[in-house]
Amino acid sequence: MTQVCLVGDDEVNLRYELLSRETARDALMTYDLREPFENTVAVETVSLGAAVALLNDLNWYLVRFVDAALVKEPSVSETEWLSRDLAAAVRDDHVTPDQTDRFLMVYGVEPQAVETEQAEPESTGPPRLVEPMLVTRTGEVIPEYDLREVDETLVVRVTEDEFGA
């Protein structure tokens, strides 16, 4: 299964914006919506082609409410995501899967914490993606995320144009 994850703009509640509009609601109706990260909407599709088609169907909403549209295609990588543009390039055979791993955007992943009367904050809700960093993979090595201290990262493969933009 190919996964799609839409990362909402900080200024909007992405789930509300998508589901409050008939066309987006209709496009998402057949999917089981999840929220793997704060202010995201994620679905599983049957293929890379179906994932790109869904993103195309939602384009009007993506331009207005989404910071990033990510696709995880197991035939490319089990752990790393693709940007929307890179996913479309792979689907259209403009690049092969083994040509996708050089240019990266790495997000920090922070747990949500709520202060309580206890000594340690409680983790509630999905973690959030913070401050993406552009890096270039050297061989098998991904440079360490250094914008803030995080326990986890999310790696997104991007096109050379997205990397240079």
BALOBA-1460 file (C-alpha; in Angstrom, 3 decimals):
// residues 165
<rec num="1" residu="m" x="0.000" y="0.000" z="0.000"/>
<rec num="2" residu="t" x="1.138" y="3.501" z="-0.833"/>
<rec num="3" residu="q" x="0.602" y="6.136" z="1.834"/>
<rec num="4" residu="v" x="-0.221" y="9.797" z="1.355"/>
<rec num="5" residu="c" x="0.327" y="12.327" z="4.144"/>
<rec num="6" residu="l" x="-0.780" y="15.943" z="3.845"/>
<rec num="7" residu="v" x="0.971" y="18.314" z="6.249"/>
<rec num="8" residu="g" x="-1.248" y="21.270" z="7.060"/>
<rec num="9" residu="d" x="-0.219" y="24.890" z="7.056"/>
<rec num="10" residu="d" x="0.297" y="26.163" z="10.625"/>
<rec num="11" residu="e" x="-2.517" y="28.679" z="10.189"/>
<rec num="12" residu="v" x="-5.276" y="26.152" z="9.449"/>
<rec num="13" residu="n" x="-6.922" y="23.047" z="10.832"/>
<rec num="14" residu="l" x="-6.271" y="20.804" z="7.826"/>
<rec num="15" residu="r" x="-8.819" y="18.102" z="8.599"/>
<rec num="16" residu="y" x="-11.570" y="20.683" z="9.043"/>
<rec num="17" residu="e" x="-10.623" y="22.562" z="5.849"/>
<rec num="18" residu="l" x="-10.665" y="19.382" z="3.759"/>
<rec num="19" residu="l" x="-13.810" y="17.848" z="5.181"/>
<rec num="20" residu="s" x="-15.807" y="21.090" z="5.178"/>
<rec num="21" residu="r" x="-15.593" y="21.297" z="1.392"/>
<rec num="22" residu="e" x="-17.727" y="19.001" z="-0.706"/>
<rec num="23" residu="t" x="-15.217" y="18.258" z="-3.482"/>
<rec num="24" residu="a" x="-12.393" y="17.388" z="-1.071"/>
<rec num="25" residu="r" x="-14.761" y="15.412" z="1.151"/>
<rec num="26" residu="d" x="-15.931" y="13.423" z="-1.885"/>
<rec num="27" residu="a" x="-12.332" y="12.717" z="-2.977"/>
<rec num="28" residu="l" x="-11.442" y="11.458" z="0.517"/>
<rec num="29" residu="m" x="-14.721" y="9.625" z="1.212"/>
<rec num="30" residu="t" x="-13.458" y="6.148" z="0.317"/>
<rec num="31" residu="y" x="-10.337" y="6.400" z="2.493"/>
<rec num="32" residu="d" x="-9.749" y="5.769" z="6.185"/>
<rec num="33" residu="l" x="-8.359" y="9.108" z="7.384"/>
<rec num="34" residu="r" x="-5.573" y="9.079" z="9.978"/>
<rec num="35" residu="e" x="-3.504" y="11.762" z="11.727"/>
<rec num="36" residu="p" x="0.039" y="10.365" z="12.156"/>
<rec num="37" residu="f" x="1.399" y="13.839" z="12.988"/>
<rec num="38" residu="e" x="-0.229" y="16.968" z="14.357"/>
<rec num="39" residu="n" x="-2.333" y="18.780" z="11.729"/>
<rec num="40" residu="t" x="-1.918" y="16.097" z="9.076"/>
<rec num="41" residu="v" x="-4.297" y="13.911" z="7.129"/>
<rec num="42" residu="a" x="-3.016" y="10.546" z="5.918"/>
<rec num="43" residu="v" x="-4.564" y="7.798" z="3.811"/>
<rec num="44" residu="e" x="-3.501" y="4.529" z="2.215"/>
<rec num="45" residu="t" x="-3.959" y="4.071" z="-1.517"/>
<rec num="46" residu="v" x="-3.557" y="1.001" z="-3.709"/>
<rec num="47" residu="s" x="-0.632" y="2.309" z="-5.768"/>
<rec num="48" residu="l" x="1.712" y="5.176" z="-6.509"/>
<rec num="49" residu="g" x="-0.521" y="6.128" z="-9.434"/>
<rec num="50" residu="a" x="-3.581" y="6.277" z="-7.183"/>
<rec num="51" residu="a" x="-1.666" y="8.410" z="-4.667"/>
<rec num="52" residu="v" x="-0.593" y="10.929" z="-7.319"/>
<rec num="53" residu="a" x="-4.123" y="10.959" z="-8.788"/>
<rec num="54" residu="l" x="-5.585" y="11.720" z="-5.339"/>
<rec num="55" residu="l" x="-3.121" y="14.583" z="-4.889"/>
<rec num="56" residu="n" x="-4.078" y="15.917" z="-8.311"/>
<rec num="57" residu="d" x="-7.775" y="15.731" z="-7.374"/>
<rec num="58" residu="l" x="-7.037" y="17.703" z="-4.188"/>
<rec num="59" residu="n" x="-4.705" y="20.240" z="-5.818"/>
<rec num="60" residu="w" x="-6.941" y="23.287" z="-5.204"/>
<rec num="61" residu="y" x="-6.929" y="22.494" z="-1.467"/>
<rec num="62" residu="l" x="-3.240" y="21.592" z="-1.368"/>
<rec num="63" residu="v" x="-2.257" y="24.997" z="-2.725"/>
<rec num="64" residu="r" x="-4.331" y="26.763" z="-0.066"/>
<rec num="65" residu="f" x="-4.030" y="24.645" z="3.071"/>
<rec num="66" residu="v" x="-1.063" y="22.270" z="2.811"/>
<rec num="67" residu="d" x="2.638" y="22.865" z="3.500"/>
<rec num="68" residu="a" x="3.740" y="19.493" z="2.127"/>
<rec num="69" residu="a" x="2.194" y="16.523" z="0.345"/>
<rec num="70" residu="l" x="4.168" y="13.347" z="1.054"/>
<rec num="71" residu="v" x="3.963" y="9.882" z="-0.489"/>
<rec num="72" residu="k" x="5.486" y="6.693" z="0.913"/>
<rec num="73" residu="e" x="5.861" y="4.071" z="-1.799"/>
<rec num="74" residu="p" x="7.251" y="0.719" z="-0.534"/>
<rec num="75" residu="s" x="8.805" y="-0.127" z="-3.904"/>
<rec num="76" residu="v" x="10.982" y="2.988" z="-3.542"/>
<rec num="77" residu="s" x="11.635" y="2.960" z="0.226"/>
<rec num="78" residu="e" x="10.041" y="1.326" z="3.248"/>
<rec num="79" residu="t" x="11.047" y="4.193" z="5.575"/>
<rec num="80" residu="e" x="11.476" y="7.359" z="3.524"/>
<rec num="81" residu="w" x="8.793" y="9.518" z="1.961"/>
<rec num="82" residu="l" x="8.705" y="11.174" z="-1.457"/>
<rec num="83" residu="s" x="7.619" y="14.717" z="-2.173"/>
<rec num="84" residu="r" x="4.580" y="15.063" z="-4.407"/>
<rec num="85" residu="d" x="6.743" y="16.181" z="-7.355"/>
<rec num="86" residu="l" x="9.158" y="13.283" z="-6.937"/>
<rec num="87" residu="a" x="6.314" y="10.766" z="-6.606"/>
<rec num="88" residu="a" x="4.828" y="12.060" z="-9.871"/>
<rec num="89" residu="a" x="8.247" y="11.854" z="-11.574"/>
<rec num="90" residu="v" x="8.657" y="8.221" z="-10.477"/>
<rec num="91" residu="r" x="5.119" y="7.364" z="-11.578"/>
<rec num="92" residu="d" x="5.720" y="8.974" z="-14.978"/>
<rec num="93" residu="d" x="9.086" y="7.161" z="-15.380"/>
<rec num="94" residu="h" x="11.037" y="10.439" z="-15.492"/>
<rec num="95" residu="v" x="13.270" y="9.077" z="-12.717"/>
<rec num="96" residu="t" x="13.850" y="5.563" z="-11.487"/>
<rec num="97" residu="p" x="13.454" y="4.685" z="-7.799"/>
<rec num="98" residu="d" x="17.223" y="4.297" z="-7.388"/>
<rec num="99" residu="q" x="17.690" y="7.898" z="-8.606"/>
<rec num="100" residu="t" x="15.521" y="9.376" z="-5.840"/>
<rec num="101" residu="d" x="17.724" y="9.210" z="-2.760"/>
<rec num="102" residu="r" x="20.250" y="12.057" z="-3.095"/>
<rec num="103" residu="f" x="18.263" y="15.208" z="-2.240"/>
<rec num="104" residu="l" x="16.425" y="15.156" z="1.072"/>
<rec num="105" residu="m" x="14.252" y="17.251" z="3.342"/>
<rec num="106" residu="v" x="14.510" y="16.062" z="6.930"/>
<rec num="107" residu="y" x="11.865" y="17.035" z="9.483"/>
<rec num="108" residu="g" x="12.358" y="16.821" z="13.209"/>
<rec num="109" residu="v" x="9.616" y="14.868" z="14.982"/>
<rec num="110" residu="e" x="8.615" y="16.191" z="18.411"/>
<rec num="111" residu="p" x="6.171" y="14.536" z="20.789"/>
<rec num="112" residu="q" x="3.303" y="16.700" z="21.976"/>
<rec num="113" residu="a" x="3.637" y="17.381" z="25.662"/>
<rec num="114" residu="v" x="1.121" y="18.793" z="28.098"/>
<rec num="115" residu="e" x="2.259" y="20.165" z="31.430"/>
<rec num="116" residu="t" x="0.665" y="18.410" z="34.398"/>
<rec num="117" residu="e" x="1.109" y="18.544" z="38.138"/>
<rec num="118" residu="q" x="3.416" y="15.557" z="37.830"/>
<rec num="119" residu="a" x="7.162" y="16.082" z="37.443"/>
<rec num="120" residu="e" x="7.157" y="14.881" z="33.823"/>
<rec num="121" residu="p" x="4.911" y="16.200" z="31.065"/>
<rec num="122" residu="e" x="2.467" y="13.724" z="29.588"/>
<rec num="123" residu="s" x="2.631" y="12.936" z="25.894"/>
<rec num="124" residu="t" x="-0.747" y="13.397" z="24.242"/>
<rec num="125" residu="g" x="-1.892" y="13.305" z="20.679"/>
<rec num="126" residu="p" x="0.195" y="12.699" z="17.616"/>
<rec num="127" residu="p" x="3.752" y="14.020" z="17.396"/>
<rec num="128" residu="r" x="4.410" y="17.096" z="15.284"/>
<rec num="129" residu="l" x="6.767" y="17.744" z="12.421"/>
<rec num="130" residu="v" x="9.137" y="20.657" z="12.990"/>
<rec num="131" residu="e" x="11.586" y="22.717" z="10.952"/>
<rec num="132" residu="p" x="12.494" y="20.847" z="7.793"/>
<rec num="133" residu="m" x="16.162" y="20.883" z="6.834"/>
<rec num="134" residu="l" x="17.526" y="20.286" z="3.327"/>
<rec num="135" residu="v" x="20.460" y="17.861" z="3.157"/>
<rec num="136" residu="t" x="22.286" y="15.810" z="0.565"/>
<rec num="137" residu="r" x="22.858" y="12.119" z="1.201"/>
<rec num="138" residu="t" x="26.476" y="11.057" z="0.823"/>
<rec num="139" residu="g" x="26.610" y="7.357" z="0.029"/>
<rec num="140" residu="e" x="24.401" y="5.774" z="2.670"/>
<rec num="141" residu="v" x="24.904" y="8.582" z="5.205"/>
<rec num="142" residu="i" x="22.231" y="11.173" z="5.962"/>
<rec num="143" residu="p" x="23.613" y="14.240" z="7.766"/>
<rec num="144" residu="e" x="22.344" y="14.589" z="11.320"/>
<rec num="145" residu="y" x="19.361" y="16.837" z="11.951"/>
<rec num="146" residu="d" x="20.759" y="19.808" z="13.866"/>
<rec num="147" residu="l" x="18.103" y="22.532" z="13.928"/>
<rec num="148" residu="r" x="16.898" y="21.471" z="17.380"/>
<rec num="149" residu="e" x="17.133" y="18.474" z="19.649"/>
<rec num="150" residu="v" x="14.760" y="15.708" z="18.555"/>
<rec num="151" residu="d" x="14.650" y="11.970" z="19.139"/>
<rec num="152" residu="e" x="13.274" y="11.146" z="15.689"/>
<rec num="153" residu="t" x="13.332" y="12.464" z="12.167"/>
<rec num="154" residu="l" x="11.202" y="11.986" z="9.070"/>
<rec num="155" residu="v" x="13.120" y="11.795" z="5.788"/>
<rec num="156" residu="v" x="11.512" y="13.028" z="2.572"/>
<rec num="157" residu="r" x="13.170" y="12.551" z="-0.799"/>
<rec num="158" residu="v" x="12.754" y="15.629" z="-3.002"/>
<rec num="159" residu="t" x="13.537" y="16.575" z="-6.598"/>
<rec num="160" residu="e" x="16.662" y="18.532" z="-7.443"/>
<rec num="161" residu="d" x="14.461" y="21.517" z="-8.317"/>
<rec num="162" residu="e" x="12.721" y="21.383" z="-4.925"/>
<rec num="163" residu="f" x="16.105" y="21.102" z="-3.248"/>
<rec num="164" residu="g" x="17.431" y="24.178" z="-4.986"/>
<rec num="165" residu="a" x="14.287" y="26.265" z="-4.608"/>
